[in-house]
Amino acid sequence: MQTFLILTSTSTPSSADLLYIWGFLPAFLLVSVKEFGMRKSWKFAGLCSGTLFLLGNALPAFAVPPTAAAILSFKPKQEGVPIFTPSSEEEAACKVELTKGVKKGSGWVLKDGQGNLVRKFFDSNEDNRIDVWSYYKDGVEVYREIDTNFNGKADLYRWLNAGGTKIGTDENEDTKIDSWQAISPEEVSQEILKAVATKDFSRLKPLLLTEADLKTLDLQGESARKVREQVIASTAKFQATLTKLPTLDDKTTWLHVEMGIPQCLPADQTGSKGDIFRFAKGTILYEAAGKTDWLQTGEMFLVNGAWKLADAPIPGAVSEEEGSVRPGTNKIDLEKDPELKKLVDELAAIDAAVESNSTGGASATLAKHHLRRADHLEKILAKVKPEDRDPWIRQLADSLSSAAQNSAAGDMVASKRLASLEEQLAKGLPGSNLAGYVSFRGLQADYAARISKPGEDFNKIQNDWMAKLAAFVQAYPKADDAPDALLQLGMVSEFLGKDVEAKNWYTQIAKNFAGKPQAAKAAGSIRRMESEGQPFTLTGTSLTNPSQTFDITSMKDKMVVVYYWASWNGQTLGDFAKLKLIMETYGPKGLDLVCVNLDTTSEEAATFLKRSPFTSQHLYQPGGLEGKLATDYGIQVLPQVFLVGKDGKVVGKNLQISTVEEEIKKSLK
């Protein structure tokens, strides 16, 4: 059957006009392109003005895709997104192709001459209007704009992969972020500096805690009163900061942030519904008007998947006592040292540059980028005073570690440089927190390189990893990374079946680092390991109806499968299908199911279930893998499956979907 789409216009459509049509209707048919393409008058058949109407869904050979130039005319609505945009010469080699969703939806993708994705504009709900605009760098998606209410305007912005972790909502669709669903402390610090540099309080406002946030945190008494007062005073405090920093402008460059260690305030200490995670304060290192300086971030709290501010930023550095960050916060006057200023400016340029000409893939690009950073950081270190070197050394270690982890197999340049830095600090500052910081990055880089190498003995890698972590904990027992090292030791010991050792490592965390997030995970891990034969406790709120509470004791006299999942886990979709079959078989025999979602935000989980429906009791609480639903039983790897007997006691822990049916059969006999 032939299908017709005709557009009413008084002039020949431009490439942007055609993109509007093509973009909003990827599967339409243009009738007689020769006849209508150059006419001055087109006619439109549609449901109503501005609405495209499609009869049929076949795509004939003469359907015309948009041009690469038309697709590239669309730009991200948020500034500073590190996307790849081909040059005019590269654009000639680009191709536009139709793409279709796994279950539904279709759109257009733009690929470069090497076949790497550059753009993808998609209609997810088949209403013939684009509702997802995706932008890529090195073939990997780094930024996405989403029209969640399907009215033709983006209202949700996501930074992905190397682009970051931010999820911002734009409720009035004016392209400005109104609230953050997810944002890391590092990204908060960048937003803070941009707000101060551009003198724009409206940019800072979405970062501040709201009344809804305070309700979610369930802050009590004096703590709640203090935070409310700080938020109320934030406007005046922000303006006061601006008057003290007159040289900051849109050329101000973010260099680094130091947050120290996050703090966990347990529920039984605060009286809140759940544990509260916070940073006391942090310090932003920036460059403006030829000088480096510091800016305090203010106190941060984790609300769902977003770190939110309880205070406005102020100039200067955070003392070690106040924010538990770093000693030595001297300012560097770059105007007195033009050579140093040049190096810092070059470092900022490296960070801002878009590596658009790499042909080696994302990993090769990252390795090259971080090695360039390391070169400049070493030059900066040679110029700054000893008391000013701490943050630069940390940056150097981070860059060398990232370069090593992204280098090609056999390329040891970054690894050797990192090992040399570690050796220097171990000799010059033995046992120091800074030496420990560098040492731990070396361990991470070495492990990442070995685990990704094909043909390696996996168990040997894990045993070697444990030996190195144990040596690190012994050498740096109070280092910032010691709790993470101990947690890794416990996890690997569990994986290798060394339960006694695992409990010993977890016990060390709980004993020596009480109050830290890792301690809660460790205590929960011990509880999980000892759970068989013990009553299983699980309370939470419904994912779809947060006002509805759940307690697993309501399922007494039933056998219950408890399945922990997240939308980002590749096994979830397949496991849901298997669980559906299991429930169809054993549900009538007294089996029930509870699913516990550990996504960063409830929106991610809800979107996944909307696309892949699975009927079950789904629980959700803020915090993801750091939240109470995860830490109660030390859930660190997904999926996680428990089987609870009719008496409410754990029958099986750490089960796999492939084996859970056998356990059900045994228990139902």
C-alpha positions as CSV (number, residue, x, y, z in Angstrom):
1,M,0.0,0.0,0.0
2,Q,1.3,3.4,-0.9
3,T,1.5,6.0,1.8
4,F,1.6,9.8,1.4
5,L,3.0,12.6,3.5
6,I,2.5,16.1,2.1
7,L,3.5,19.3,3.8
8,T,1.9,22.6,3.5
9,S,4.4,25.4,2.9
10,T,4.7,28.5,0.7
11,S,8.4,27.8,-0.1
12,T,10.8,25.0,-0.8
13,P,11.7,23.4,2.5
14,S,15.1,24.0,3.9
15,S,17.4,21.2,5.2
16,A,16.3,22.1,8.8
17,D,12.6,21.9,7.8
18,L,13.2,18.5,6.2
19,L,15.0,17.4,9.4
20,Y,12.0,18.4,11.4
21,I,9.8,16.2,9.2
22,W,12.4,13.3,8.9
23,G,13.3,13.6,12.6
24,F,9.8,13.5,13.8
25,L,8.7,10.8,11.3
26,P,11.6,8.4,10.6
27,A,9.4,5.8,8.9
28,F,7.3,8.1,6.6
29,L,7.0,8.0,2.8
30,L,7.8,11.0,0.6
31,V,5.7,10.8,-2.5
32,S,7.2,11.6,-5.8
33,V,10.3,13.4,-4.5
34,K,11.1,14.5,-8.0
35,E,7.7,16.0,-8.4
36,F,7.3,17.7,-5.0
37,G,10.9,18.3,-4.0
38,M,11.3,21.6,-5.9
39,R,7.8,22.8,-5.9
40,K,6.9,26.2,-4.3
41,S,3.7,24.7,-2.8
42,W,3.5,21.5,-0.7
43,K,0.3,20.2,0.8
44,F,-0.1,18.5,4.1
45,A,-2.4,15.7,5.2
46,G,-2.5,15.5,9.0
47,L,-4.6,15.1,12.1
48,C,-4.2,18.8,13.0
49,S,-2.0,21.7,12.4
50,G,1.6,20.9,13.2
51,T,0.9,17.2,13.6
52,L,2.3,14.7,11.2
53,F,0.0,11.8,10.2
54,L,1.3,8.4,9.0
55,L,-0.8,5.8,7.1
56,G,1.1,2.5,7.1
57,N,4.7,1.9,8.3
58,A,6.6,0.5,5.3
59,L,9.8,2.1,4.3
60,P,10.2,2.0,0.5
61,A,13.5,2.3,-1.3
62,F,12.8,5.9,-2.3
63,A,12.4,7.2,1.2
64,V,14.8,10.1,1.7
65,P,16.9,10.4,4.9
66,P,18.0,13.8,6.3
67,T,21.4,15.1,5.4
68,A,24.4,14.9,7.8
69,A,24.4,18.7,7.7
70,A,20.8,18.9,8.8
71,I,21.4,16.6,11.7
72,L,24.5,18.4,12.8
73,S,22.6,21.7,12.8
74,F,21.1,20.5,16.1
75,K,23.3,21.4,19.1
76,P,23.1,20.4,22.8
77,K,21.0,22.8,24.8
78,Q,23.3,22.5,27.8
79,E,26.8,24.2,27.5
80,G,30.1,22.5,27.7
81,V,29.1,19.0,26.5
82,P,32.2,17.2,25.1
83,I,30.7,15.9,21.9
84,F,32.4,15.1,18.6
85,T,31.4,17.3,15.7
86,P,33.0,16.4,12.4
87,S,34.9,18.9,10.3
88,S,33.5,19.8,6.9
89,E,35.9,17.3,5.3
90,E,34.9,14.6,7.7
91,E,31.2,15.4,7.3
92,A,31.4,14.4,3.6
93,A,32.2,10.8,4.8
94,C,29.3,10.7,7.3
95,K,26.3,8.5,6.6
96,V,22.7,8.7,7.9
97,E,20.9,5.4,8.6
98,L,17.5,4.4,9.8
99,T,17.5,2.6,13.2
100,K,14.7,0.7,15.0
101,G,14.2,-0.1,18.6
102,V,14.4,-3.6,20.0
103,K,10.6,-3.6,20.7
104,K,9.3,-0.4,19.3
105,G,10.4,3.1,18.1
106,S,12.6,4.3,15.3
107,G,14.9,7.1,14.4
108,W,18.0,8.3,12.5
109,V,21.6,7.7,13.4
110,L,24.5,9.6,12.0
111,K,27.8,7.7,11.6
112,D,31.3,9.0,10.7
113,G,33.6,7.6,8.1
114,Q,34.8,4.9,10.5
115,G,31.3,3.8,11.3
116,N,31.3,5.4,14.8
117,L,28.0,6.9,16.0
118,V,28.0,10.7,16.1
119,R,24.2,11.5,16.6
120,K,21.1,9.5,17.2
121,F,17.6,11.1,17.1
122,F,14.9,8.7,18.2
123,D,11.1,8.4,18.5
124,S,10.6,6.0,21.4
125,N,6.8,6.0,21.7
126,E,6.0,5.8,17.9
127,D,4.0,9.1,17.9
128,N,6.1,10.2,14.9
129,R,7.9,12.9,16.9
130,I,11.5,12.7,18.0
131,D,11.7,12.5,21.9
132,V,15.3,11.4,22.5
133,W,18.3,13.4,21.1
134,S,21.7,11.6,21.7
135,Y,25.2,13.0,21.2
136,Y,28.4,11.0,21.0
137,K,32.1,11.2,21.4
138,D,34.5,8.5,20.0
139,G,31.4,6.5,19.2
140,V,30.2,6.5,22.8
141,E,27.1,8.4,23.9
142,V,28.0,11.2,26.3
143,Y,24.9,13.3,26.4
144,R,21.1,12.8,25.9
145,E,18.1,15.1,25.8
146,I,14.7,13.6,26.5
147,D,11.2,14.7,26.0
148,T,9.4,12.8,28.7
149,N,6.0,14.3,28.2
150,F,6.1,13.9,24.4
151,N,5.3,17.6,23.6
152,G,8.3,18.2,21.3
153,K,10.5,19.9,23.9
154,A,13.3,18.3,25.9
155,D,12.7,18.4,29.7
156,L,15.3,15.9,30.9
157,Y,19.0,16.1,30.3
158,R,21.5,13.3,31.0
159,W,25.3,13.1,30.9
160,L,26.5,9.6,30.2
161,N,29.7,7.5,30.1
162,A,32.7,9.9,29.8
163,G,30.3,12.8,29.8
164,G,29.5,12.3,33.5
165,T,26.6,11.2,35.6
166,K,24.3,14.2,35.8
167,I,20.5,13.9,35.3
168,G,18.8,17.3,35.3
169,T,15.1,18.2,34.9
170,D,13.8,21.2,33.1
171,E,10.2,21.5,34.3
172,N,9.2,24.7,32.4
173,E,11.2,23.6,29.3
174,D,13.3,26.8,29.1
175,T,16.5,24.8,28.7
176,K,17.6,25.7,32.3
177,I,18.0,23.0,34.9
178,D,15.4,23.3,37.6
179,S,16.4,20.3,39.7
180,W,19.0,17.5,39.7
181,Q,17.9,13.9,39.9
182,A,21.5,12.7,40.0
183,I,24.8,14.6,40.3
184,S,28.2,13.7,41.8
185,P,30.2,15.8,44.3
186,E,32.7,16.6,41.5
187,E,30.0,17.8,39.2
188,V,28.4,19.8,42.0
189,S,31.7,21.6,42.5
190,Q,31.8,22.5,38.7
191,E,28.3,23.8,38.8
192,I,29.1,25.9,41.9
193,L,32.1,27.5,40.2
194,K,30.1,28.2,37.1
195,A,27.4,29.8,39.2
196,V,29.9,32.1,41.0
197,A,31.9,32.9,37.8
198,T,28.7,33.9,35.9
199,K,27.2,35.6,39.0
200,D,24.1,33.5,38.4
201,F,22.2,32.4,41.6
202,S,19.6,30.6,39.5
203,R,22.3,28.1,38.6
204,L,23.2,27.5,42.2
205,K,19.6,27.2,43.3
206,P,18.9,23.7,41.9
207,L,21.9,22.5,43.9
208,L,20.4,23.6,47.2
209,L,18.4,21.4,49.5
210,T,14.6,21.8,49.3
211,E,11.9,21.1,51.8
212,A,11.2,17.9,49.9
213,D,14.8,16.9,50.2
214,L,14.8,17.6,53.9
215,K,11.7,15.4,54.2
216,T,13.5,12.6,52.3
217,L,16.5,12.9,54.5
218,D,14.3,13.1,57.6
219,L,16.7,15.4,59.4
220,Q,15.8,15.8,63.0
221,G,15.8,18.7,65.5
222,E,18.7,21.0,65.6
223,S,20.3,19.6,62.4
224,A,17.2,20.3,60.4
225,R,16.9,23.8,61.8
226,K,20.5,24.6,61.0
227,V,20.2,23.4,57.4
228,R,17.0,25.4,56.9
229,E,18.6,28.5,58.2
230,Q,21.7,28.0,55.9
231,V,19.5,27.5,52.9
232,I,17.5,30.6,53.6
233,A,20.7,32.6,54.1
234,S,22.3,31.2,50.9
235,T,21.1,34.1,48.6
236,A,22.8,36.7,50.7
237,K,25.8,34.6,51.3
238,F,26.2,34.0,47.6
239,Q,26.0,37.7,46.9
240,A,28.7,38.3,49.6
241,T,30.9,35.8,47.9
242,L,30.5,37.5,44.5
243,T,31.7,40.8,46.0
244,K,34.9,39.1,47.3
245,L,35.7,37.5,44.0
246,P,35.4,40.3,41.4
247,T,38.0,38.8,39.0
248,L,35.9,35.7,38.4
249,D,34.2,35.6,35.0
250,D,33.2,33.1,32.3
251,K,36.9,32.4,31.6
252,T,37.4,31.1,35.1
253,T,38.6,27.5,34.9
254,W,37.8,24.6,37.2
255,L,41.0,22.6,38.0
256,H,40.3,20.2,40.8
257,V,38.1,19.5,43.8
258,E,39.0,17.8,47.1
259,M,36.2,16.5,49.1
260,G,37.9,14.3,51.8
261,I,36.0,11.2,52.9
262,P,32.2,11.1,52.9
263,Q,30.6,10.6,56.3
264,C,27.8,8.2,57.2
265,L,25.4,9.3,60.0
266,P,23.6,6.1,61.0
267,A,19.8,6.2,61.5
268,D,20.1,5.1,65.1
269,Q,22.3,8.1,65.8
270,T,20.3,10.7,64.1
271,G,16.8,9.4,64.6
272,S,16.1,9.6,60.9
273,K,14.4,6.9,58.8
274,G,17.6,5.9,57.2
275,D,21.3,6.5,57.2
276,I,22.4,10.0,56.1
277,F,25.5,10.5,53.9
278,R,27.3,13.9,53.8
279,F,30.5,15.8,53.0
280,A,31.3,18.3,55.7
281,K,32.8,20.6,53.0
282,G,35.2,20.5,50.1
283,T,37.6,22.7,48.3
284,I,37.6,23.8,44.6
285,L,40.9,24.7,43.0
286,Y,40.3,27.1,40.2
287,E,42.3,29.5,38.0
288,A,41.1,33.1,37.3
289,A,42.9,36.2,36.0
290,G,46.2,34.4,36.0
291,K,46.0,33.1,39.6
292,T,44.9,29.9,41.3
293,D,42.6,30.1,44.3
294,W,40.2,28.1,46.4
295,L,36.5,28.1,46.9
296,Q,34.6,26.3,49.6
297,T,31.7,24.1,48.4
298,G,29.6,24.2,51.5
299,E,28.1,21.1,53.2
300,M,26.6,18.4,50.9
301,F,24.0,15.7,51.6
302,L,23.2,12.7,49.4
303,V,19.5,12.8,48.4
304,N,18.4,9.9,46.3
305,G,21.1,10.0,43.6
306,A,22.0,13.6,43.9
307,W,24.5,15.4,46.2
308,K,22.8,18.6,47.3
309,L,24.1,21.7,49.1
310,A,23.1,22.9,52.5
311,D,25.0,26.2,52.2
312,A,26.3,28.7,49.7
313,P,30.0,28.7,48.6
314,I,32.5,31.0,50.2
315,P,36.0,32.1,49.2
316,G,39.1,30.4,50.6
317,A,40.2,26.9,51.6
318,V,38.8,24.5,54.1
319,S,40.9,23.8,57.1
320,E,41.7,20.2,57.9
321,E,39.8,20.4,61.1
322,E,36.7,21.9,59.5
323,G,36.3,19.8,56.4
324,S,38.6,16.9,56.9
325,V,40.2,17.7,53.6
326,R,43.9,18.4,53.1
327,P,46.6,20.3,54.8
328,G,48.3,23.2,53.0
329,T,46.0,25.4,51.1
330,N,48.3,28.2,50.0
331,K,47.3,30.3,47.1
332,I,49.5,30.4,44.0
333,D,50.0,33.8,42.4
334,L,50.4,33.0,38.8
335,E,51.0,36.6,37.7
336,K,54.4,36.4,39.5
337,D,55.4,33.4,37.5
338,P,54.4,33.6,33.8
339,E,55.9,30.2,33.1
340,L,53.7,28.5,35.8
341,K,50.7,30.4,34.6
342,K,51.3,29.2,31.0
343,L,51.5,25.6,32.3
344,V,48.2,25.9,34.3
345,D,46.5,27.5,31.3
346,E,47.7,24.7,29.1
347,L,46.4,22.1,31.6
348,A,43.0,23.8,31.5
349,A,43.0,23.8,27.7
350,I,43.8,20.1,27.7
351,D,40.8,19.4,30.0
352,A,38.5,21.6,27.9
353,A,39.7,20.2,24.5
354,V,37.5,17.7,22.6
355,E,39.6,14.8,21.4
356,S,37.8,14.6,18.1
357,N,40.5,13.2,15.8
358,S,41.3,10.0,17.6
359,T,40.8,6.7,15.6
360,G,41.9,4.4,18.4
361,G,38.6,4.3,20.2
362,A,37.5,5.7,23.6
363,S,40.2,3.9,25.6
364,A,43.1,5.1,23.4
365,T,41.7,8.6,23.6
366,L,41.5,8.6,27.3
367,A,45.0,7.2,27.7
368,K,46.4,9.9,25.4
369,H,44.5,12.6,27.3
370,H,45.6,11.6,30.7
371,L,49.3,11.2,29.7
372,R,49.2,14.7,28.3
373,R,47.7,15.9,31.7
374,A,50.4,14.0,33.5
375,D,53.2,15.7,31.4
376,H,51.8,19.1,32.4
377,L,51.2,18.2,36.0
378,E,54.8,17.1,36.4
379,K,56.0,20.5,34.9
380,I,53.7,22.3,37.4
381,L,55.1,20.3,40.3
382,A,58.6,21.3,39.3
383,K,57.6,24.9,39.6
384,V,55.3,25.1,42.8
385,K,56.6,25.2,46.3
386,P,56.7,21.9,48.3
387,E,53.8,23.0,50.6
388,D,51.6,23.5,47.5
389,R,52.3,20.2,45.8
390,D,49.7,17.9,47.5
391,P,46.7,18.5,45.2
392,W,48.9,18.5,42.1
393,I,50.4,15.1,43.1
394,R,46.9,13.7,43.6
395,Q,45.9,14.9,40.2
396,L,49.1,13.4,38.7
397,A,48.3,10.0,40.4
398,D,44.7,10.1,39.1
399,S,45.8,10.9,35.6
400,L,48.5,8.2,35.4
401,S,46.2,5.6,36.9
402,S,43.5,6.5,34.3
403,A,46.0,6.4,31.5
404,A,47.3,3.0,32.7
405,Q,43.8,1.5,32.8
406,N,43.0,2.7,29.3
407,S,46.4,1.9,27.6
408,A,46.7,-0.8,25.1
409,A,47.8,-4.3,26.2
410,G,51.6,-4.3,26.7
411,D,51.8,-0.5,26.9
412,M,53.4,0.1,30.3
413,V,54.4,3.8,29.9
414,A,51.8,5.1,32.3
415,S,52.1,2.2,34.7
416,K,55.9,2.7,35.0
417,R,55.5,6.4,35.6
418,L,52.9,5.7,38.3
419,A,55.1,3.1,40.0
420,S,58.0,5.6,40.0
421,L,55.8,8.3,41.6
422,E,54.7,5.8,44.2
423,E,58.3,4.8,45.0
424,Q,59.4,8.4,45.4
425,L,56.6,9.1,47.9
426,A,57.1,5.9,49.8
427,K,60.7,6.9,50.4
428,G,60.1,10.6,50.9
429,L,56.8,10.5,52.9
430,P,56.6,7.0,54.2
431,G,53.2,6.0,55.7
432,S,51.7,9.4,54.8
433,N,48.1,9.8,53.5
434,L,49.5,11.2,50.2
435,A,51.8,8.2,49.7
436,G,48.8,5.9,50.4
437,Y,46.7,7.8,47.9
438,V,49.2,7.3,45.1
439,S,49.9,3.7,46.1
440,F,46.2,2.7,46.0
441,R,45.8,4.2,42.5
442,G,48.8,2.1,41.4
443,L,47.0,-1.0,42.8
444,Q,43.8,-0.2,40.9
445,A,45.6,0.4,37.6
446,D,47.6,-2.9,37.9
447,Y,44.4,-4.9,38.7
448,A,42.4,-3.3,35.9
449,A,45.2,-4.2,33.4
450,R,45.4,-7.8,34.5
451,I,41.7,-8.5,34.8
452,S,41.1,-7.2,31.2
453,K,43.9,-9.3,29.7
454,P,42.6,-12.4,27.9
455,G,43.9,-15.8,28.9
456,E,44.9,-14.9,32.5
457,D,44.2,-17.2,35.4
458,F,41.3,-15.4,37.1
459,N,41.7,-17.1,40.5
460,K,45.4,-16.2,40.5
461,I,44.6,-12.6,39.7
462,Q,42.2,-12.4,42.6
463,N,44.6,-14.0,45.0
464,D,47.4,-11.6,43.9
465,W,44.9,-8.7,44.3
466,M,44.2,-9.8,47.8
467,A,47.8,-10.0,48.7
468,K,48.5,-6.5,47.5
469,L,45.4,-5.1,49.2
470,A,46.5,-6.7,52.5
471,A,50.0,-5.2,52.1
472,F,48.4,-1.8,51.4
473,V,46.3,-1.9,54.6
474,Q,49.3,-2.9,56.6
475,A,51.4,-0.1,55.2
476,Y,48.7,2.6,55.3
477,P,46.2,1.5,58.0
478,K,44.7,5.0,58.4
479,A,44.7,6.1,54.7
480,D,41.6,7.5,53.1
481,D,41.5,4.4,50.9
482,A,42.0,1.9,53.7
483,P,38.2,1.2,54.2
484,D,37.8,0.6,50.4
485,A,40.8,-1.7,50.4
486,L,39.4,-3.7,53.4
487,L,36.0,-3.9,51.7
488,Q,37.6,-5.2,48.5
489,L,39.4,-7.8,50.6
490,G,36.2,-9.0,52.1
491,M,34.4,-9.2,48.7
492,V,37.2,-11.1,47.0
493,S,37.5,-13.5,49.9
494,E,33.8,-14.2,49.6
495,F,34.1,-14.8,45.9
496,L,36.9,-17.3,46.5
497,G,34.9,-19.1,49.2
498,K,37.1,-17.9,52.0
499,D,34.3,-16.9,54.3
500,V,36.3,-16.8,57.6
501,E,38.8,-14.4,56.0
502,A,36.0,-12.3,54.5
503,K,34.3,-11.9,58.0
504,N,37.7,-10.9,59.5
505,W,38.2,-8.2,56.9
506,Y,34.6,-6.9,57.3
507,T,35.0,-6.9,61.1
508,Q,38.1,-4.7,60.7
509,I,36.2,-2.1,58.8
510,A,33.3,-2.1,61.4
511,K,35.8,-1.8,64.2
512,N,38.4,0.7,62.8
513,F,36.2,2.9,60.6
514,A,32.9,3.1,62.4
515,G,30.6,5.8,61.0
516,K,31.9,5.5,57.5
517,P,29.8,4.1,54.6
518,Q,32.1,1.1,54.2
519,A,31.4,0.1,57.8
520,A,27.7,-0.2,57.2
521,K,28.3,-2.3,54.1
522,A,30.7,-4.5,56.1
523,A,28.2,-5.1,58.9
524,G,25.6,-5.9,56.4
525,S,27.9,-8.3,54.6
526,I,28.5,-10.2,57.8
527,R,24.7,-10.3,58.4
528,R,24.2,-11.7,54.9
529,M,26.9,-14.4,55.3
530,E,25.4,-15.5,58.6
531,S,21.8,-15.2,57.4
532,E,20.9,-18.9,56.6
533,G,18.5,-20.2,59.3
534,Q,18.0,-16.6,60.6
535,P,14.8,-14.5,60.2
536,F,15.0,-12.3,57.1
537,T,14.2,-8.7,57.7
538,L,13.1,-6.4,54.8
539,T,11.0,-3.3,55.0
540,G,10.7,-0.5,52.5
541,T,8.4,1.6,50.3
542,S,6.8,0.7,47.0
543,L,8.6,1.9,43.9
544,T,5.3,2.8,42.2
545,N,3.6,4.2,45.3
546,P,6.1,5.7,47.8
547,S,3.4,6.2,50.4
548,Q,2.8,2.5,50.5
549,T,5.1,0.6,53.0
550,F,6.1,-3.0,52.9
551,D,7.2,-5.5,55.5
552,I,8.2,-9.1,54.5
553,T,6.5,-10.4,57.6
554,S,3.2,-9.7,55.8
555,M,4.1,-12.8,53.6
556,K,4.2,-15.2,56.5
557,D,3.3,-18.8,55.6
558,K,4.7,-18.3,52.1
559,M,8.0,-19.1,50.6
560,V,9.5,-15.9,49.1
561,V,12.1,-15.2,46.5
562,V,13.8,-11.8,47.2
563,Y,15.5,-10.4,44.0
564,Y,17.7,-7.4,44.1
565,W,18.1,-5.6,40.8
566,A,18.9,-2.4,38.9
567,S,18.1,-1.2,35.4
568,W,21.8,-0.9,34.5
569,N,22.5,-4.6,35.2
570,G,22.6,-6.7,32.0
571,Q,21.0,-9.8,33.6
572,T,17.9,-8.1,34.8
573,L,15.7,-8.5,31.7
574,G,16.5,-12.2,31.3
575,D,16.1,-12.8,35.0
576,F,12.7,-11.2,35.0
577,A,11.6,-13.6,32.2
578,K,12.8,-16.6,34.2
579,L,11.2,-15.3,37.4
580,K,7.9,-15.0,35.5
581,L,8.0,-18.6,34.6
582,I,9.0,-19.6,38.1
583,M,6.1,-17.7,39.6
584,E,3.7,-19.2,37.0
585,T,4.8,-22.7,38.1
586,Y,5.2,-22.3,41.9
587,G,3.0,-19.3,42.7
588,P,-0.1,-21.5,43.0
589,K,2.0,-23.7,45.4
590,G,2.7,-21.0,47.9
591,L,5.6,-19.1,46.4
592,D,5.8,-15.3,46.4
593,L,8.2,-12.7,45.0
594,V,9.6,-9.4,46.2
595,C,11.9,-7.3,43.9
596,V,14.2,-4.7,45.5
597,N,15.4,-2.0,43.1
598,L,18.9,-0.4,43.7
599,D,18.9,2.2,40.9
600,T,20.4,5.6,41.7
601,T,17.0,7.2,41.0
602,S,13.4,5.8,41.1
603,E,12.9,7.4,37.7
604,E,15.5,5.0,36.1
605,A,13.7,2.0,37.6
606,A,10.3,3.2,36.6
607,T,11.4,3.9,33.0
608,F,12.9,0.4,32.8
609,L,9.7,-1.2,34.0
610,K,7.6,0.9,31.6
611,R,9.6,-0.4,28.7
612,S,9.9,-4.0,30.1
613,P,6.9,-4.5,32.4
614,F,7.3,-7.1,35.2
615,T,4.5,-7.6,37.6
616,S,5.8,-7.9,41.2
617,Q,6.1,-6.0,44.5
618,H,9.0,-3.6,43.7
619,L,10.6,-1.8,46.6
620,Y,12.7,1.3,46.4
621,Q,14.5,3.6,48.8
622,P,17.0,6.4,48.0
623,G,20.7,5.7,47.9
624,G,21.1,2.8,45.3
625,L,24.0,0.5,46.3
626,E,24.8,3.0,49.1
627,G,21.3,3.0,50.5
628,K,19.8,1.1,53.4
629,L,18.1,-1.5,51.3
630,A,21.6,-2.5,50.0
631,T,23.7,-2.0,53.1
632,D,21.4,-4.0,55.4
633,Y,22.6,-7.2,53.8
634,G,25.8,-5.8,52.3
635,I,24.6,-6.1,48.7
636,Q,27.5,-5.1,46.6
637,V,27.1,-7.1,43.4
638,L,23.9,-7.5,41.4
639,P,21.8,-9.5,40.9
640,Q,21.4,-10.8,44.5
641,V,18.9,-13.6,45.3
642,F,17.6,-14.8,48.7
643,L,15.1,-17.6,49.3
644,V,13.1,-17.2,52.4
645,G,11.1,-20.1,53.9
646,K,7.5,-20.2,55.1
647,D,8.8,-19.7,58.6
648,G,10.4,-16.4,57.6
649,K,14.0,-17.7,57.9
650,V,16.6,-17.7,55.1
651,V,16.8,-20.9,53.2
652,G,19.4,-19.8,50.6
653,K,21.6,-16.7,50.2
654,N,23.8,-15.7,47.2
655,L,21.6,-17.8,44.9
656,Q,21.6,-17.6,41.1
657,I,18.4,-17.5,39.0
658,S,19.6,-20.7,37.3
659,T,19.7,-22.6,40.7
660,V,16.9,-21.0,42.7
661,E,14.2,-23.3,41.2
662,E,16.0,-26.4,42.5
663,E,16.1,-24.8,46.0
664,I,12.4,-24.0,45.7
665,K,11.6,-27.6,44.8
666,K,13.6,-28.9,47.8
667,S,11.8,-26.6,50.2
668,L,8.3,-27.2,48.9
669,K,8.6,-31.0,49.2
